Amino acid sequence: FRAGLPAPDRPRPPRALRAPRVPRGPSPAALPMAETPSEIDHHVVRPGNGLTRPRKGNEVTVHYIGTLKATGKTFDTSRTTGKKPVRFRIGEGQVIAGCELGLLRMTLGERALLSIPARLAYGDAGGGAGLVPPKADLTFDVELLEIEGRTPAALARYEAEVRKWAQGKLAQFDEDPKFRAKREKEHGSREAYAAFVEAKAGEKLGSIPVPAGSPKKGKVVDGPAPAKTAPAAATAAAEA
């Protein structure tokens, strides 16, 4: 299949979410991913895990309801009978820029209302198979179900393994004189080492690795392994 298109078992995002093909003016899909325009209103309906946010390059799975802000009319949704959540990769312009930028603010499991101005949706041209008029501001009810195939339940299991790893390191500090001496030389005190361990745990819980072929993988010294599958996470954390 062609580059930039999902695999056959991962259908393309629906028209309501797709970036305009021939926008008038700057292309929303071409906006820098570092930009998070203040005009996108992000209202949390149900909090996520508060830690794990998608990054550029991550594949996400979402449920959505798209409405016209002016009238409240629904023009597309994944929540009707027979439809499934949609998957797409952030940063590849598969969906309108406002949705990509809004998702970067959300955490796994969160449901939120994203108020998206026309310039970050379909602009002067309109779109959505003719259902979205020109210069229309939109509201998307978005639920972030998965990041790279990881669900909130899987991440909760991984978080438990990371916390177990952190507790084990502090127990080893207290019980193993050689280990304690080495860590005191590196960090100065138990409190400083505990802060280091907590920072490593937070680093691992805060993001999900982008697939191979994107940013290179680095070795974490004295830290838990990256989140993969729940069994792999358990094994890696136990060996750290």
N, C-alpha and C positions, 0 to 999 in steps of 0.2 A: 504494500500500500504506500501511497505517497507521503512524503515527509510532512509533518504538521497535522495529519489526519489520524484520528484514533483507530485502533485495531477494530476489525469487524465486530467483535463482541462488545465493543464500547462505542455505542452510537454517538454521532456528532451531536453537539449541543443544539437544542431547538432554535428555530429562527428568532424567537423572542430574546434569546441570549447572545446570538451571534453578532460579531462586529459587522458594521456596514461594509459592503463590498466597494461601493463607490461613494464615500462620504464627500460632502462639500465642505471645504476647509480642512483643517488639520484632522488627521485620522485618529479617532479615540484609541484604537488599538495600538497606535504608535506612541502614545504618551509614555514618558519614562516611568518605569515601575517604582522608582524611588519616590515619586510624587504621590502624596496623599491629600488631594484637594479638600479644603475645609468645607466646600459646598456639599460634599457627600455627608448626609446626616445618617448616623449609625445609632439606631435605637435597639438595645438588647431586649428581646422578648423573653428568652430563656438563656441563662448563662451557660457557657461551655465549661471546660475543665480549668479555664483561667491560665493555662500554661502553654499549650501547644498551638502555635499559629502556623498557617501555611506560609511557604516562601515561594518566591519566583522559581519555577521549574517543578514544583510539586503538582501531582495530579490530585484533584479533589473530586469528591462525590457530593452533590447537593440536591436538595429538594427546593423548589422555588414556586412562587406565585408572582407573576408580573402584572402590575396594574398601572393605569394612567393616573398620575397624581392629581390632575385637574378634576377627574370625574369618578375615580375609584373603580373604573371598569377593568375587569380582568381581561387581558389580551392573550395570556398563555400561562400554563401551569403544568407542573409535573405531578401534581397531586390528584388528578382526575383518575377515575377507574381505567385500568389498562395501561397506564403510563408508569415509568420507572424513574428513579433519580438519574440525573445526568452526570457524566464525568468529563472533565477537561483538564488541561494542564495550564496553570497560571503562567502568564507571560508570553504565550504564543499567539495571542490575538484571536483565539477561538471564540471568545465572548466579548461583549461590550466592555470598554475600559472601566466603567463605573463599577461593574460587578467584580472585576479582578481587584480593583483597589479596595473595595469594601471588604472582600474576603480576607485581605491581608490584615485587617483589623480584628477579625473574628478568631475565636479559639475553638478547638474541636468539640463538637456537640452543641455549639451555640446556635440559637435561632434568633435572627435579627431582621429588622426592617431597614433597608437601605434606600434612602431618598436620593435619587440620581438625577442631576441636571441634564438637559438635552445634549450639551456639548460632550458629555461623557457617555452618552447613549447613542442615539441615531441622528443627532444634530438637525441641520436644516432639511435634510432629505427625508426624514422619517424612515420607517422600516417595519420589521416584524411581519413580513408578508402583507404589508398594507394596513395592518392593524394599529400601528403606531403613527400618528400624524406628525408632520414636520414640527420641529422645535418643541417636542413634548417632553416634559419632565416625567420621570417614572418612579415608581416605588416597587421594590422587590422584597418580598418576604422570603428570606433565604435561611435554610437550615444546613449547616456544615456537618455532614454525616461521616465522612471519611477523609483522611489525608494519606495518600499513598497506600490506600487499602486498609489503613489502621482505623479501627472503630474506637469510640470512647471506652468500651469495655476492655478491649485489648490494651489500650494505653493505661487504663487503671491497673491492670495486672502488671504491666511493665513498671509503672510507678512504684508499686509495692516491692518489686524486685530491686529497684534503684534505692529505695529507702532502706531495705534490708542490707544492701551493700554498704551504704553509708554508716549504718549502725555497727556493722561488722568491722569496718575500718577503725572506728572509735574504740570498739572493744579490744581490737588488736593493739591499739596504741596504749591502752590501759594495762594490758596483760603481758605484752611482749617487750622486754627491756631493750632488745636490739632494735626492734621496729620503732619504739618510742624515741630512742637516741637518734636514729636517722631522721625521723620526722621533726624532732625538735631542732636538729641542725639545719634543716631545710626551712622550717616555718617559725621557729622560735618558741612556741608554746602550744599547749593543747588547744587553747581557744583559737589560735591562729590556724592550727591544722583543722579543727572542726569547721571553721569558716571556709577553708579551702575545699573540704569534702562537700559541704553544702553547696558551694558554688559549682562544683563539678556535677552534682546531682541536678541542680537547676538548669545547667547548660544542656544536659541530656534530655531533661523533661521538656525543655522549651521549644524544641524543634524536632522535626523528623527528617532524616537524611534524604537529600535529593538522589534519585537513582544514579547508578554508575554511568559515566559518560558526561555527567554534569560536573559540579565542583568536585575536586579530588578528595578522596577520603584521607583523613589524617589519623595518626595513632594518638590516642589519649593516654597520657602517662598517669598511672594511679587513679584511673577513672573507670566508671562502668561502661560496658559496650553499648554501641548505638542500638536504638530500638529497631528490631526486625520483626520476626514473628514472636508471639508470646513465649513459645518453648525455647527459641534461640535466645531471647532476652534473659530468660531464667538461667540458662546454662552459662551465658557470658557473664552475667552479674555474679554468679556463684564462683566463677574462676578468677574474678578481678582481685 
